[in-house]
């Protein structure tokens, strides 16, 4: 791309590449507007204004201003500190074998939970639940029974609750659902909400996530731990080198 000169302020050229680089530093949601003709023209005016004020600041002696010097020193201190921390933590590394070994030793922590897909019918009393169960045994479909008798909003979907894993339902309901044979309708199950009839349509056993799916997160977690250790180690070493007094 031709690096076209867009403006010259007191001998300083403002180029197409500089404008593009400035746009790239803005949040993504702003870049779309700044890439338009109107947005680019507005941004160019802002860059020109910045250059004008910069020239004025130099010519009016602002570089000797006490407040400016204090701010410059604070910025220098912050940049120097952050650069040092970045250099120290960059010494931490994690090998591919270490990631594989960690996965092998901790497979249990990378398991997807056991899930079931279930439907239910909720009624107020055990007698009503038994009555509905009898209708199902006599040939009424579970879904029709849910639409007709269930007080749960899921009745519109034939009682369908979708997939869920352990810990998402009340204990009594969960215990029954995860131990129920697929396709079989449970006996009435009492919970704080009333009495349920439950039908499980699918069960997915707990399985370990494939290594390729978790290796990046494992590596990042180990790396972050090592970087934190490097930082802590440096901090402790420096407390032995430099005198620290905490005033109370």
C-alpha positions as CSV (number, residue, x, y, z in Angstrom):
1,X,0.0,0.0,0.0
2,X,1.3,3.4,-0.9
3,X,2.2,5.4,2.2
4,X,0.4,8.6,1.1
5,X,1.1,11.8,3.0
6,X,-2.2,13.0,4.3
7,X,-1.1,16.2,6.1
8,X,2.0,18.0,7.2
9,X,2.0,19.8,10.6
10,X,5.0,22.1,11.3
11,X,7.2,19.8,9.1
12,X,5.9,16.5,10.5
13,X,4.2,14.3,8.0
14,X,1.0,12.4,8.9
15,X,0.8,9.4,6.6
16,X,-1.7,6.8,5.5
17,X,0.1,4.1,7.5
18,X,0.0,6.2,10.6
19,X,-3.7,6.7,10.2
20,X,-4.2,2.9,9.7
21,X,-2.1,2.1,12.8
22,X,-4.1,4.6,14.9
23,X,-7.4,3.0,13.7
24,X,-6.1,-0.4,14.7
25,X,-5.5,0.8,18.3
26,X,-9.2,1.6,18.8
27,X,-11.7,-1.0,20.1
28,X,-13.1,-3.2,17.4
29,X,-16.6,-1.7,17.7
30,X,-15.2,1.7,16.8
31,X,-12.9,0.6,13.9
32,X,-15.9,0.1,11.6
33,X,-16.8,3.8,11.7
34,X,-13.2,5.0,11.6
35,X,-12.7,3.1,8.4
36,X,-15.4,5.1,6.6
37,X,-14.5,8.3,4.7
38,X,-16.2,10.4,7.4
39,X,-14.5,8.5,10.2
40,X,-11.0,8.7,8.7
41,X,-11.5,12.5,8.1
42,X,-12.5,13.0,11.7
43,X,-9.6,10.9,13.0
44,X,-7.1,12.8,10.8
45,X,-8.4,16.1,12.3
46,X,-7.8,14.7,15.8
47,X,-4.2,13.6,14.9
48,X,-3.6,17.1,13.5
49,X,-4.9,18.7,16.7
50,X,-2.7,16.3,18.7
51,X,0.4,17.4,16.7
52,X,-0.5,21.1,17.0
53,X,-0.8,20.8,20.8
54,X,2.5,18.8,21.0
55,X,4.3,21.6,19.1
56,X,2.8,24.2,21.3
57,X,3.8,22.3,24.4
58,X,7.4,22.1,23.3
59,X,7.6,25.7,22.2
60,X,6.0,27.0,25.5
61,X,8.4,25.2,27.8
62,X,6.1,22.5,29.1
63,X,9.0,20.0,29.2
64,X,10.3,21.9,32.2
65,X,7.0,22.1,33.9
66,X,7.1,20.4,37.4
67,X,3.8,18.6,37.0
68,X,4.8,17.2,33.6
69,X,8.2,16.0,35.0
70,X,6.4,14.2,37.9
71,X,3.9,12.5,35.5
72,X,6.8,11.5,33.2
73,X,8.7,9.9,36.2
74,X,5.6,8.1,37.3
75,X,5.0,6.8,33.7
76,X,8.7,5.8,33.5
77,X,8.5,4.0,36.8
78,X,5.4,2.1,35.7
79,X,6.7,1.1,32.3
80,X,10.1,0.1,33.7
81,X,8.4,-2.1,36.4
82,X,6.0,-3.7,34.0
83,X,8.8,-4.4,31.4
84,X,10.9,-6.1,34.2
85,X,8.0,-8.2,35.4
86,X,7.3,-9.3,31.8
87,X,10.9,-10.2,31.2
88,X,11.1,-12.3,34.5
89,X,7.8,-14.2,33.9
90,X,8.8,-14.8,30.3
91,X,11.5,-17.1,31.6
92,X,8.7,-19.6,32.7
93,X,7.9,-22.3,30.2
94,X,5.9,-25.5,29.8
95,X,6.9,-28.4,27.5
96,X,4.4,-30.5,25.6
97,X,5.4,-33.6,27.6
98,X,4.6,-31.8,30.8
99,X,1.2,-31.0,29.5
100,X,0.6,-34.6,28.4
101,X,1.8,-35.9,31.8
102,X,-0.5,-33.6,33.6
103,X,-3.5,-34.7,31.6
104,X,-2.7,-38.4,32.2
105,X,-2.3,-37.9,35.9
106,X,-5.5,-35.8,36.2
107,X,-8.0,-37.3,33.7
108,X,-10.7,-37.4,36.3
109,X,-10.8,-33.6,36.5
110,X,-11.3,-33.3,32.7
111,X,-14.4,-35.5,32.6
112,X,-17.7,-34.2,31.2
113,X,-20.4,-35.0,33.7
114,X,-22.9,-37.8,33.3
115,X,-26.1,-36.3,31.8
116,X,-29.6,-37.5,31.2
117,X,-32.4,-36.3,28.9
118,X,-35.7,-36.6,30.8
119,X,-39.4,-35.7,30.7
120,X,-41.6,-35.3,33.8
121,X,-45.2,-34.8,34.9
122,X,-45.8,-32.8,38.0
123,X,-49.0,-33.1,40.1
124,X,-49.9,-32.1,43.6
125,X,-50.7,-35.4,45.3
126,X,-49.4,-39.0,45.2
127,X,-53.0,-40.2,44.4
128,X,-53.1,-38.0,41.3
129,X,-49.6,-39.1,40.3
130,X,-50.7,-42.8,40.6
131,X,-53.9,-42.0,38.6
132,X,-51.8,-40.5,35.7
133,X,-49.4,-43.4,35.9
134,X,-52.2,-45.8,35.4
135,X,-53.5,-43.9,32.4
136,X,-50.0,-44.2,30.9
137,X,-49.8,-47.9,31.6
138,X,-53.2,-48.2,29.9
139,X,-51.8,-46.7,26.7
140,X,-51.8,-43.0,27.0
141,X,-48.5,-41.4,25.8
142,X,-46.3,-39.8,28.4
143,X,-46.3,-36.6,26.3
144,X,-50.1,-36.4,26.1
145,X,-50.4,-37.0,29.8
146,X,-47.9,-34.2,30.5
147,X,-49.8,-31.8,28.4
148,X,-53.1,-32.7,30.1
149,X,-52.1,-33.2,33.7
150,X,-48.7,-31.6,34.5
151,X,-48.6,-28.3,36.4
152,X,-45.0,-27.6,35.2
153,X,-44.5,-25.1,32.3
154,X,-42.7,-27.9,30.5
155,X,-46.1,-29.5,29.9
156,X,-46.3,-27.5,26.6
157,X,-43.3,-29.6,25.4
158,X,-44.7,-32.9,26.6
159,X,-42.9,-32.5,29.9
160,X,-39.5,-32.3,28.2
161,X,-36.8,-30.9,30.6
162,X,-33.9,-31.4,28.1
163,X,-30.5,-32.5,29.2
164,X,-29.2,-31.9,32.7
165,X,-26.3,-33.2,34.9
166,X,-26.0,-33.9,38.6
167,X,-26.5,-30.9,40.8
168,X,-29.0,-29.2,38.6
169,X,-32.2,-30.8,40.0
170,X,-33.5,-31.3,43.6
171,X,-31.9,-34.4,45.1
172,X,-34.9,-36.7,45.1
173,X,-35.7,-35.9,41.4
174,X,-32.0,-36.3,40.5
175,X,-31.6,-39.6,42.3
176,X,-34.6,-41.1,40.5
177,X,-33.7,-39.8,37.1
178,X,-30.1,-41.0,37.1
179,X,-31.1,-44.4,38.3
180,X,-34.1,-44.9,36.0
181,X,-34.0,-47.3,33.1
182,X,-34.2,-45.6,29.7
183,X,-37.8,-45.5,28.4
184,X,-39.3,-46.6,31.7
185,X,-41.7,-44.4,33.6
186,X,-40.9,-44.0,37.3
187,X,-43.2,-44.5,40.2
188,X,-44.3,-41.2,41.8
189,X,-41.3,-39.3,43.2
190,X,-41.9,-36.8,46.0
191,X,-40.1,-33.4,46.0
192,X,-40.7,-30.0,47.5
193,X,-42.7,-29.2,44.4
194,X,-45.1,-32.1,44.5
195,X,-45.1,-35.6,42.9
196,X,-43.3,-36.4,39.7
197,X,-43.5,-39.1,37.1
198,X,-40.2,-39.2,35.3
199,X,-39.2,-40.7,31.9
200,X,-35.6,-40.8,30.8
201,X,-35.0,-40.9,27.0
202,X,-31.2,-40.7,26.9
203,X,-28.2,-41.1,29.3
204,X,-24.7,-40.0,28.4
205,X,-22.0,-41.5,30.7
206,X,-19.3,-39.4,32.1
207,X,-16.3,-39.4,29.8
208,X,-12.9,-37.7,29.8
209,X,-12.5,-34.8,27.4
210,X,-10.0,-35.6,24.5
211,X,-6.5,-34.3,25.2
212,X,-6.6,-32.0,22.1
213,X,-9.6,-30.3,23.5
214,X,-8.0,-29.3,26.8
215,X,-4.2,-29.2,26.1
216,X,-4.2,-25.4,25.5
217,X,-6.0,-24.6,28.8
218,X,-3.8,-27.0,30.7
219,X,-0.7,-25.4,29.3
220,X,-2.0,-21.9,30.1
221,X,-2.9,-22.9,33.6
222,X,0.5,-24.4,34.3
223,X,2.3,-21.5,32.7
224,X,0.3,-19.0,34.8
225,X,1.2,-20.9,38.0
226,X,4.9,-20.8,37.0
227,X,4.8,-17.2,36.1
228,X,3.2,-16.4,39.5
229,X,5.9,-18.4,41.2
230,X,8.7,-16.5,39.3
231,X,7.1,-13.2,40.3
232,X,6.8,-14.3,44.0
233,X,10.4,-15.6,44.0
234,X,11.7,-12.3,42.6
235,X,9.7,-10.4,45.1
236,X,11.1,-12.5,48.0
237,X,14.7,-12.2,46.7
238,X,14.3,-8.4,46.4
239,X,13.0,-8.1,50.0
240,X,16.3,-9.6,51.1
241,X,18.3,-7.2,48.9
242,X,16.5,-3.9,49.6
243,X,15.4,-2.7,53.0
244,X,11.6,-2.6,53.5
245,X,10.0,-0.8,56.4
246,X,6.2,-1.0,57.0
247,X,5.1,1.9,59.2
248,X,2.3,1.3,61.7
